Amino acid sequence: MLQTCCRPFGRCFGKRGGDNLLWHLDLKPHASGDYSFAVVQANSSLEDQAQVFTSPFATYVGVYDGHGGPEASRFINNRLFSHLHKFVSEQGGLSADVIKKAFNATEEEFFHLVKRSWPARPQLASVGSCCLVGAITDDLLYVANLGDSRAVLGRRVSDGRSHPVVAERLSTDHNVAVEEVRKELEALHPDDSHIVVYTRGVWRIKGIIQVSRSIGDIYLKKPEFSRDPLFHQFGSPIPLKRAVMTAEPSIQVRKIKPQDLFLIFASDGLWEQLTDEAAVEIVYKNPRAGIAKRLVREALNEAAKKREMRYEDIKKIEKGIRRHFHDDITVIVIYLDRHHGSSKVKGNIVDCTSAPVDIYSYYADEAEEPLRPTP
């Protein structure tokens, strides 16, 4: 049985390096090596959440990038791994089907929470979250994704290339900035010429949202919610004939190979600033301890350069205002040194936003409690 202990980030990691919106965990062991974690807040309420589960036999990683508010990402942080463990136990092991069941159960729970809360909190129907999960067990790596958070592998090559390590993307970006995603939506909605609209400098579904898959965003999945007059206080009615988003994850399964060195799991706040190749190069060339923090700082440096500023200037900007310069950024780096478990690691979940036989959820805003499903 997994239990959840909620703590603010600062109480777990401390606020380091002069930036009071940046938290990090330098290095901890997992079954196949070490991992490092870092997050920097930009929004008024931190909308990113993340967690790492470690045991002698498996390592699970989750990165949940919320939008419209923090409620959906916090809900996933509280529920998804519990569902994952339940289905693993019921079906005798991890599989792509088990992961899909855990995603579907989390989506259904959040949907029922929105229904129960509708009269008092209709705005919950407009809250959603991307959801990226990695799982390592029996030398197999599973990567499941909704939205545009991303998992990238650093892999050693020995074919005479100038770079001894290459980046291999392991997840699919479900974002209509990608032409294939736009074509997929247009094919699914042939009777809707405005399913994807270019507005405010980017492509958006119905002119509203860029990601095509998520947990939550109920008003774009259940048309009756967007038609309800109670919801119209948050915006104009949206003429939907059917759902325009889904919670069906794309899942990749890959055998871990000796040349696979490390994995980077991160919300799109990192990938908006760094290419896959740049992030892999940084991890490969630098010490392990604090490597996730280094990636976050490199991303902030890039964000600063775009505004002709310095990192020292960026880190003085308060949450909320800082969102004009960069997004919330969460990074988890997983090193792959051992592929057969290790007695070095005891059962441990660190919600990096996770520790022994518990899940720890760390939130930046201590006063804000996560939504919990009613039994």
N, C-alpha and C positions, 0 to 999 in steps of 0.2 A: 504494500500500500504506500503510495506516494503522498506526502503531506506538503503543504505549502507554508512557508514562513516569509512574510512580506517585510522588507526593510528598505529604507531609502539607500540610494547608491553610496552617498557619502559615508554612511555608517559602516559599509562593507569595505570599500576601496579607499576612502579618503579622497579629498580633492587635491590634485597634484599639479605641479608645474606652473602655478600661477594662473591657470585658467579654471575658474570655479565652475565651469560647465563641462569639464572633461574628467571622466573617471576611467581607471584602467586596472587590470589585473596582469602583472608582469608575466608570470609563468606558473602553470600547474600541470601535474601529470594526468594523462588519461591512458587507456589500455594500449594505445599504439604509439605513444610518444608524449609530447607536451602540447599545451595550448596556451594562447594568450588572448586577452580580451580588452577592448576599449570602446567607449561611447562618448560622443560629445553632443550636447543638447543645443538646438537652435530655436525650436518652437517654445511657446509659452508653457505648454505642458509637453514633456517628453513623449513623443508618439512612437519611438522605437522601443522594443523590448527584445530580450534575447536570453537563451539559456543553454547550458551544456550539462548533459547527464553522462557520468562515467561509471563504469563497473569493470571488473576483470574481463568481461566478455564482450562489452559493447560500449560505444560512444555515440551519443545523440547530440545534435546541434540544432538550435532553432533561432532564426532571426525573423522578427515580426515588425514590419514597418507600417505603422498606422497612418491613416489619413482621415480628415474630418474630425479628429479628436483621438485621445489615447485609449478609449474604452475597448475597442475591438482587439488591439494588440495586447492589452493587459489581460483580456479574457482568454485569448489564445495561450498566453504565457501561463495561465492558471489551469488550463484544461487539456491542451493538445497532448502533452507527454503522458498524462494520466490515461487518456484514451489509447495512446500508442502502447503503453505497457499492458493495458487490459486486453487488447486484441492480440498482442504478441503471446500473452499467457494462454488465451483461448485457442489460438491456432498453432501453438507449439513452435513459434519462431517468427522472425521478421521476414516480410515479403512486401512486394509492391502493393499487393491487395490489402495487407494490414495497414500500410501507410495511407492508402486511399480511404479505408474505413475510418481511421483516426481523423483525417481531414473532414470527411463527411459528417462524423459525429460532432465535431467542434462547430461546424457550420450550422448544423441543425440546432444545437444548443443555443448558439447565439441568436438564431432566428426566433426561437421560442422566448428568449429573453426580451427581444425587441417587441414581440407580440404582447407579453405580459406587461411591459413597461409603456406601451403605446399611449394611453391617456395622459400619463404624467410626464413621459420623456419621449415624445415622438421624434426628436432629433436623433435618437439612437439608430433610426432606420437609415440615416445618411452617413453613419460611421463605418469604416472598413479597415482592412489591413492586408498587406501583402504577407506571404507566409513561405519562408524558405526553411527546409529541414534537411539535414544530412544525418545518415546513420551508418556506422561502421560496425560490422559483425562478421565473423568467420571469413575474413579477408575480402568481404564484399562491401562496396560503398553504394549506398542508395542516396540519391538527391531528388527531393520532391519540391516543386515550386509553384506558387501562385503569385503573379505580379512581376515586379522588376528588381527585387533583390537578386543577388547573384552569387554563385559558387564557382570559384576558379581554382584549378589544380596547377601547381608548379611541378613540372616533370623534367627530370634530367635527360639530356640527349648527348649522344657521343658520335655524331656524324660529321664532325668538323665544322659545325656552325660557329659563328662568332659568339653566340650566347650559349653557355652550357645548360641553360634551363629555359624551357618554353612554357607559355601559358596555354592551358586547355580549359575552355569554358564548359562547365558541366550542367548548367541550368539554362532554361529557355526564358528569355525576357518576354513577358506577356504585356507588352506596351505598344500602343498603336503608333508610336514613332517608328516601329519596325514595319516595313512594307508588307511582309508576310502575314503579320497579325491583322493589319487593315484588310488585306484580301480575304483572310479567314472570316472576319466579321461580315464583310460585304457578301460573301458566299452564303453565310448563315441567315442573312437578312436581305434577300433579293428585292423585297417589296418596300424597303426603306432606304431611299436615296440619301438620307441624312444620318445614317447610322454612325458614320465617322465624319467629323467636321474639323476643318483647320481654323482655329480661333485662338487669339491671344498668343500667337507665335508658335503654337504646337498643334498636333493632331489630338482630338479628343473624341471619345464616344459620346454621341448626342451633344457635343459641345461642352461636356462636363468633366470627364475623367479620362486619364491617359491609360491606366492599366485595365486589362480586359478580364482578369481573374483575381479573385480575392476571397477572404472570409468577411462576411458582412456586406455592406452596401446594399441592404435589403430593398431599398426603394428602387434600385435598378435591376433587381431580380424578381420582385413581386410587384407588378404594376399597380395592384390595388392600394399599396402604400403611397405611391407617388400621386395617386388620384385623390386620396382622402383630404378633405378640406383642412383637417388638423395639421397636415404636413405642409400646407401652402404658406404658413407663416415663415418657412425657411426658404421659399423660392417659388417660382412659377410651376404650374402643373407640367409634368413631362409626358408627352403623348407616346406611351409605350404600348405596343401590341403584345409583346412578350419580353422575357428577360433579355437583357443586353450584356450581362456579365455572368460568369459561372464560378463555381468553387471546385472545379475538376483540376487536380494538379497534374502537371507534366512530371513524369518520374523517369529517371535514368538509373540503371544498375550497372555497376562496373567492378570488375575484379581489381583489387589493389595490386599493383606491380612493383617490383623492386626499385624501378626508376621514379616512382611517384614519391615526391619529397614532402609536400605540404599542401594544405587546402586553405583557401581564403573564403569565408562566408561573410558577406557584408550587405547592408542595405544600400539602396541606390544612391544615397548621399555620398558614398565613397566613389562609386563608378561614374558619377557626374563630374568628378574632378580628376580621376586617374584611369588610365586604360588598364585592361587586364595585364598587358605586358609590363607596364610600369610598376604595378602593384607586385607582381611576381618577382621582378628584378629587385625591388626594395627588400622583400622578405629574404630572398636568396643571399643578398650581399651584406646583411646586417645581423647582429647578435640576436638570439631568440628572446631573451628577457626584454619585455617591453615592446616587442615587435608590432603588436596591434596598435599601441599608442603611436609608434613611429608612422604607421600608415595613416592614422587619423591626422597627425600633424602635417604630413606631406599633403594630404587632401586640403587641409586648411591653408597651407602655404599657397597651393594652386588657386584656391578661392580668393585669397588676398591679392594675388598677382592680377587676377581678372579685374579687380577694382583699383589697381595701382596702389595697393596698401601692403603692409607687412603683417606677418602673423602676430606680432606684438600688438598691432592695432585691433585685429580681429578678436583676440581673446579678451579684450576689454569691453566688448559689446555685450549687452545684456540679452538674456533669452527673450524670444518674441521678436525684438528688433533684429537679432542676429539671423533670423530666418530669411531676411532680405539678401544675405550674403552666402549662406549655405544651408543645407538641410540637416536634420538630425543625422548623425553618422554612427553606425554600429559596425564593428569589425571583430571577427573571431578567426584566429589563425590556428589551424590544427596541423601539427607536425606528424608525419607518418614514418616512425622509426621501427616499430615492431608491429607485426601483423598477426600475432597469435596470442594476444592477451598477456597479462603480466601480473605477478603477485604484488607488484609495487603499488597497484591501484586498488582501493577498496571502494565499495558502492558509494557513489558521490554525485549529487546533482548541484551544479552551480548555475543558478539563474543569474546570468550576467546582467542581468538587469535586475546561481544555482549553487549543495554541499552535503553531509553524510546521510544517505538513505532518505534525504529530504530534498525538496526543491525549494531553493531560496529565490524569491523574486525581489529585486532591488529597484526601487522607483526613485526618481530624482525629486519628486514632490512628495514629501512625507505625509502631508495632509490629505492627499488624494488616494482614496482606497480603490482597489480594482473592483470591477463588477464581478459578482459571483452568481452562478446559476442557483436557482431555488430548487431544492430536492423535489 
